[in-house]
């Protein structure tokens, strides 16, 4: 009957093979070569299929999970044939080595909470972390049920920025470092292009690229113990790319101070300079975040998407061009079914029933 290739989660792979205790890890995506008959599988075909089909469709591959996969493929490739039971056991062993999530995601009431979850490493924006953020932001944009995204962290540090160990130039040259910077840029621009508002919930230090991440978010709620810095020059690497985001929301003298001294500013200074939207006591952080997300969720997703897109575009325009285009955006907005529903609901003194689409009347 030939070979069949399918893209299934490792959990599904395990459930389709010989029974084994359920593994609680979160699995990535594997391309599994399966054969409808009970004859032994050709190991070379299994390895080729895993390599070919997993990589293009995978969730982010962390260093630990990559090593686990390499070990699995190495063991398989040393055998001429492998039985379905052996394949199952090997995949199960790989699953046990699969690394813990360094970014966790939780959905509730239209709010997607994305948590930087590597406190032991001060939530560094490593290549693995950036890969996961890139995937999660794309997924949030594609899922119609998501109305806003909250970006927060576990531990006392929001994010300390890039992992400096990954920025050391070795014999391999700068290709990997270029990948890190390019991926970081893609993550930052994806936040701005996201159809829904992104809220940074900060309770601790946000430094270098971590401060860049905060500055890129649409709304920032910080606790009184939070601080923000661009200390790269102290390590011999000026915060050139983090400065791009910070300089677009903080006045020139304040951003130049942060970049050239490397000194941190506290939450109140960040509020005054425009880096954060609201400062609250630590015990009020979640309450304030919930208040903001509730206000966003109550609005039409499509209207906010249109408004967010034009808001950032008009900032780069001259005032006359901004008004000219703004008029057309307002006219376009009024043709949305959600726009007319909102106006009718206001006149009729009732709550609007949003369609959350850009469908026109």
C-alpha positions as CSV (number, residue, x, y, z in Angstrom):
1,X,0.0,0.0,0.0
2,X,3.0,2.3,0.2
3,X,4.2,4.9,2.7
4,X,2.0,7.6,4.1
5,X,3.3,10.8,5.6
6,X,1.3,12.8,8.0
7,X,1.9,15.7,10.4
8,X,0.7,14.8,13.8
9,X,1.6,15.7,17.3
10,X,3.9,13.4,19.2
11,X,1.1,12.7,21.6
12,X,-0.9,11.4,18.7
13,X,2.0,9.4,17.4
14,X,2.3,7.7,20.8
15,X,-1.4,7.0,21.0
16,X,-1.4,5.4,17.6
17,X,1.5,3.1,18.4
18,X,2.0,0.6,21.2
19,X,0.4,1.7,24.5
20,X,2.8,3.6,26.8
21,X,2.2,5.8,29.8
22,X,1.0,9.2,28.8
23,X,3.7,11.8,28.7
24,X,2.8,15.2,30.2
25,X,5.3,17.2,28.1
26,X,4.1,19.6,25.4
27,X,5.2,18.1,22.2
28,X,6.2,19.7,18.9
29,X,5.2,18.5,15.5
30,X,6.7,15.4,13.9
31,X,6.4,14.1,10.4
32,X,5.8,10.4,10.9
33,X,6.3,7.7,8.2
34,X,3.7,5.0,8.9
35,X,3.1,1.8,7.2
36,X,-0.3,0.2,7.2
37,X,1.2,-3.3,7.3
38,X,3.0,-4.9,10.3
39,X,6.3,-5.3,8.5
40,X,9.4,-3.6,9.9
41,X,9.9,0.0,9.0
42,X,13.0,1.1,7.0
43,X,15.0,3.2,9.5
44,X,16.5,5.4,6.8
45,X,13.0,6.3,5.5
46,X,11.9,7.1,9.0
47,X,14.9,9.4,9.6
48,X,14.5,11.1,6.3
49,X,10.8,11.7,6.9
50,X,11.3,13.1,10.4
51,X,14.0,15.5,9.1
52,X,12.0,16.5,6.0
53,X,8.6,16.9,7.6
54,X,9.3,18.1,11.1
55,X,11.5,21.1,10.5
56,X,9.3,23.2,8.1
57,X,6.1,22.6,10.2
58,X,7.6,22.5,13.7
59,X,7.0,24.6,16.7
60,X,10.3,26.3,17.9
61,X,13.1,23.8,18.5
62,X,15.0,24.5,21.7
63,X,18.5,23.4,22.3
64,X,17.4,20.6,24.7
65,X,14.7,19.4,22.3
66,X,17.1,19.6,19.4
67,X,19.6,17.4,21.2
68,X,16.8,14.9,22.1
69,X,15.7,14.7,18.5
70,X,19.3,14.3,17.3
71,X,19.8,11.5,19.8
72,X,16.6,9.8,18.6
73,X,17.5,10.1,14.9
74,X,21.1,8.9,15.7
75,X,19.8,5.8,17.3
76,X,17.4,5.1,14.5
77,X,19.9,5.6,11.8
78,X,22.2,3.0,13.2
79,X,19.6,0.3,12.6
80,X,18.8,-1.2,9.2
81,X,15.2,-1.8,10.2
82,X,13.0,-0.8,13.1
83,X,9.8,-2.2,14.4
84,X,6.8,-0.1,15.2
85,X,7.2,-0.9,18.9
86,X,10.9,0.2,18.8
87,X,10.0,3.4,17.1
88,X,7.3,4.1,19.7
89,X,9.7,3.5,22.5
90,X,12.4,5.8,20.9
91,X,9.9,8.6,20.3
92,X,8.6,8.2,23.8
93,X,12.2,8.5,25.2
94,X,12.6,11.6,23.0
95,X,9.4,13.1,24.5
96,X,10.8,12.7,28.0
97,X,13.8,14.8,27.0
98,X,11.7,17.5,25.3
99,X,12.4,20.7,27.1
100,X,10.0,22.5,29.3
101,X,8.2,25.5,27.8
102,X,10.2,28.7,28.0
103,X,7.1,30.6,26.9
104,X,3.7,29.5,28.2
105,X,0.3,30.5,26.8
106,X,-3.1,30.8,28.4
107,X,-6.4,31.8,26.9
108,X,-9.4,33.2,28.9
109,X,-12.3,35.3,27.8
110,X,-10.7,36.5,24.6
111,X,-7.4,37.4,26.3
112,X,-4.3,35.5,25.4
113,X,-1.6,35.7,28.1
114,X,1.9,35.0,26.8
115,X,4.4,34.4,29.7
116,X,8.2,34.6,29.4
117,X,8.9,31.5,31.5
118,X,12.7,31.2,31.9
119,X,13.3,33.0,35.3
120,X,16.5,31.1,36.0
121,X,18.1,32.9,33.0
122,X,16.3,36.2,33.7
123,X,14.0,35.6,30.8
124,X,16.7,36.3,28.2
125,X,15.5,36.8,24.7
126,X,17.5,33.8,23.5
127,X,17.1,32.4,20.0
128,X,14.8,29.8,21.4
129,X,12.7,32.3,23.2
130,X,12.4,34.6,20.1
131,X,11.4,31.6,18.0
132,X,8.6,30.8,20.4
133,X,7.4,34.4,20.6
134,X,7.4,34.6,16.8
135,X,5.1,31.6,16.6
136,X,2.8,32.7,19.4
137,X,2.3,36.2,18.0
138,X,1.5,34.8,14.6
139,X,-1.0,32.3,16.1
140,X,-2.7,35.1,18.1
141,X,-3.1,37.2,15.0
142,X,-4.6,34.3,13.1
143,X,-7.1,33.2,15.8
144,X,-10.3,35.2,15.6
145,X,-11.2,34.5,19.2
146,X,-8.2,36.4,20.5
147,X,-9.2,40.0,21.3
148,X,-5.9,41.1,23.0
149,X,-2.6,39.8,24.1
150,X,-1.0,40.2,27.5
151,X,2.8,39.8,27.6
152,X,4.1,39.1,31.1
153,X,6.9,37.1,32.8
154,X,7.7,34.8,35.6
155,X,10.3,35.7,38.2
156,X,11.7,39.0,39.4
157,X,13.0,40.1,36.0
158,X,10.7,40.8,33.0
159,X,13.6,40.3,30.5
160,X,17.3,41.0,30.6
161,X,17.5,41.2,26.8
162,X,19.6,39.1,24.5
163,X,21.6,36.2,25.8
164,X,25.2,37.6,25.6
165,X,26.6,34.1,25.4
166,X,24.8,33.7,22.0
167,X,26.4,36.9,20.7
168,X,30.1,35.7,21.0
169,X,31.6,35.5,17.6
170,X,33.3,32.1,17.1
171,X,34.8,30.3,14.1
172,X,31.4,30.0,12.6
173,X,31.2,33.7,12.0
174,X,28.2,36.0,12.4
175,X,25.5,34.0,10.6
176,X,23.8,32.8,13.8
177,X,24.0,36.3,15.4
178,X,22.4,37.8,12.3
179,X,19.7,35.2,12.6
180,X,19.1,36.3,16.3
181,X,18.9,40.0,15.3
182,X,16.7,39.4,12.3
183,X,14.3,37.2,14.3
184,X,14.2,39.8,17.1
185,X,13.3,42.4,14.5
186,X,10.5,40.2,13.2
187,X,9.1,39.6,16.6
188,X,9.0,43.4,17.3
189,X,7.4,44.3,14.0
190,X,4.9,41.5,14.4
191,X,3.7,43.0,17.7
192,X,3.0,46.3,15.8
193,X,1.4,44.5,13.0
194,X,-0.8,42.3,15.2
195,X,-4.5,43.0,14.7
196,X,-5.2,43.1,18.4
197,X,-3.6,45.3,21.2
198,X,-0.6,43.9,23.0
199,X,-0.3,44.8,26.7
200,X,3.1,44.5,28.5
201,X,2.6,43.6,32.1
202,X,5.9,44.5,33.8
203,X,6.9,43.6,37.3
204,X,10.7,43.9,37.5
205,X,13.7,44.9,35.3
206,X,13.3,45.2,31.6
207,X,16.8,45.7,30.1
208,X,18.2,46.1,26.6
209,X,16.2,44.0,24.2
210,X,13.8,43.4,27.1
211,X,13.2,47.1,27.3
212,X,12.8,47.1,23.5
213,X,10.1,44.5,23.9
214,X,8.2,46.7,26.4
215,X,8.5,49.8,24.3
216,X,7.1,47.9,21.3
217,X,3.9,46.9,23.0
218,X,0.9,49.1,22.6
219,X,0.1,49.5,26.3
220,X,2.4,49.0,29.2
221,X,1.3,48.5,32.8
222,X,4.2,48.4,35.3
223,X,4.6,48.0,39.0
224,X,6.3,50.5,41.2
225,X,9.3,48.1,41.6
226,X,9.9,48.0,37.8
227,X,12.8,49.6,36.1
228,X,14.0,50.0,32.6
229,X,17.5,50.2,31.1
230,X,19.6,50.2,27.9
231,X,22.9,49.1,29.4
232,X,24.6,47.7,26.3
233,X,27.4,50.2,26.0
234,X,28.7,48.9,29.4
235,X,29.2,45.5,27.7
236,X,30.7,46.9,24.6
237,X,27.6,46.5,22.5
238,X,25.6,49.7,22.1
239,X,21.8,49.1,22.3
240,X,21.2,50.3,18.7
241,X,18.2,48.2,17.9
242,X,16.6,48.5,21.4
243,X,17.0,52.3,21.0
244,X,14.8,52.2,17.9
245,X,11.8,51.2,19.8
246,X,12.5,53.3,22.9
247,X,13.2,56.5,20.9
248,X,9.8,56.2,19.3
249,X,8.0,56.5,22.6
250,X,10.4,58.4,24.8
251,X,11.6,62.0,24.2
252,X,15.1,62.4,22.7
253,X,16.9,63.6,25.8
254,X,15.5,60.8,28.0
255,X,16.2,58.1,25.5
256,X,19.7,59.4,24.8
257,X,20.3,59.4,28.6
258,X,19.3,55.8,28.8
259,X,21.4,54.8,25.8
260,X,24.6,56.7,26.6
261,X,24.8,56.2,30.4
262,X,23.2,52.8,30.7
263,X,21.6,53.9,33.9
264,X,18.2,52.5,34.7
265,X,15.1,54.6,35.1
266,X,12.4,53.7,37.6
267,X,8.7,53.2,37.0
268,X,7.7,56.8,37.7
269,X,10.4,58.2,35.5
270,X,9.3,55.7,32.7
271,X,5.7,56.9,33.2
272,X,6.7,60.6,32.9
273,X,8.9,59.9,29.8
274,X,6.1,57.9,28.1
275,X,7.7,54.5,28.2
276,X,4.8,53.1,30.2
277,X,1.1,53.8,30.3
278,X,0.3,53.2,34.0
279,X,2.1,52.5,37.2
280,X,0.4,50.6,40.0
281,X,1.4,48.9,43.3
282,X,2.6,45.3,42.8
283,X,-0.6,43.9,44.5
284,X,-2.8,45.8,42.0
285,X,-1.0,44.7,38.8
286,X,-3.4,42.0,37.8
287,X,-6.4,44.0,38.8
288,X,-5.3,46.9,36.6
289,X,-4.4,44.5,33.7
290,X,-7.9,42.9,33.9
291,X,-9.5,46.3,33.9
292,X,-7.6,47.3,30.7
293,X,-8.2,43.9,28.9
294,X,-11.9,44.1,29.8
295,X,-12.2,47.5,28.1
296,X,-10.5,46.1,25.0
297,X,-12.5,42.9,24.8
298,X,-15.7,44.8,25.0
299,X,-14.9,46.5,21.6
300,X,-15.0,45.2,18.0
301,X,-11.9,43.4,17.0
302,X,-12.1,44.6,13.5
303,X,-12.5,48.2,14.5
304,X,-9.5,48.1,16.8
305,X,-7.5,46.4,14.1
306,X,-8.2,49.1,11.6
307,X,-7.6,51.8,14.2
308,X,-4.3,50.3,15.4
309,X,-2.9,50.0,11.9
310,X,-3.7,53.6,11.0
311,X,-2.5,55.0,14.4
312,X,1.0,53.8,13.9
313,X,1.1,54.7,10.2
314,X,-0.1,58.3,10.8
315,X,2.6,58.9,13.4
316,X,5.2,58.7,10.6
317,X,3.3,61.2,8.4
318,X,3.2,64.9,8.2
319,X,0.1,66.4,9.8
320,X,-1.7,67.4,6.6
321,X,-1.1,63.9,5.0
322,X,-2.3,62.3,8.3
323,X,-5.5,64.2,8.3
324,X,-6.1,63.5,4.6
325,X,-5.7,59.8,5.0
326,X,-7.5,59.8,8.4
327,X,-10.6,61.2,6.7
328,X,-10.7,58.2,4.3
329,X,-10.0,55.7,7.2
330,X,-13.0,57.2,9.1
331,X,-15.2,56.9,6.0
332,X,-14.0,53.3,5.5
333,X,-14.6,52.5,9.1
334,X,-18.2,53.8,8.9
335,X,-19.0,51.2,6.3
336,X,-18.2,48.3,8.7
337,X,-21.3,46.5,10.0
338,X,-19.8,46.8,13.4
339,X,-19.5,50.5,13.1
340,X,-23.2,50.9,12.3
341,X,-24.1,48.4,15.0
342,X,-22.1,50.5,17.5
343,X,-23.9,53.7,16.5
344,X,-27.3,52.1,16.6
345,X,-26.6,50.6,20.0
346,X,-25.6,54.0,21.3
347,X,-28.7,55.7,20.0
348,X,-30.9,52.8,21.3
349,X,-29.1,52.8,24.6
350,X,-28.2,49.1,24.5
351,X,-25.0,47.1,24.4
352,X,-23.7,46.5,20.9
353,X,-23.5,43.0,19.4
354,X,-20.3,42.9,17.5
355,X,-19.6,40.6,14.5
356,X,-15.8,41.2,15.0
357,X,-15.3,41.2,11.2
358,X,-14.6,43.9,8.6
359,X,-17.8,43.0,6.7
360,X,-19.3,46.1,5.1
361,X,-23.0,47.2,5.0
